[in-house]
């Protein structure tokens, strides 16, 4: 890491450790596991301090292309494509057709379409992993890749990242956030309030 990169990283860690506005005296991520501390520092370096915090969460709203970014103190352990902890959660407005929910889940269990909210959420070790996962999920939804082909591409891209390279699919989000119109789906009430009939 270059000297200027080291300074930016240290500043980001300081921001995370003191996040929470003026007068926050207690460092909130100091006792967090290494994967969560590193992820929090990287997100804070890119997007600034979080808008919300708890003892176990740091939350950014409407940062970059995301509706929400959450860094979890403790993430779910995930073995695909390699063992890691899903500590970074990022959501986009994106409506996945119901008949493709299973295909997305087959590709990667840490990419979750939410019909009610109209979002597509990725959980990963860092933002680049989430970008990669969402780009591949988009390819599955559009029929450009089967879930199995998307899994193969995720493995190959993750190996590239481990070798110090940034694959194109992890560098830039190609999922177009669907912000035209309402992408939510509140469903249909099957039980009406008392005194109302169909």
Number of C-alpha atoms within 10 A of each C-alpha: 7 7 8 9 10 11 12 16 18 14 15 23 24 18 20 27 21 19 24 20 12 7 8 11 11 11 15 21 25 14 12 16 12 12 19 25 21 20 21 31 25 19 24 22 19 13 16 16 25 23 12 14 17 12 12 13 19 25 19 22 16 12 16 11 15 16 16 17 26 21 28 25 24 16 19 14 13 16 10 15 16 10 10 15 19 25 25 27 23 27 26 23 25 22 22 21 10 11 9 15 16 14 16 25 15 15 23 23 13 20 24 20 26 19 19 12 15 20 22 22 24 26 29 27 23 22 21 19 22 24 21 24 27 29 21 29 30 20 19 20 20 12 11 13 17 19 22 14 15 23 20 14 18 23 15 14 21 22 16 13 15 10 9 9 12 15 16 11 19 23 13 12 17 16 18 12 17 14 11 7 6 11 17 15 12 10 8 6 7 7 9 9 8 6 5 7 7 5
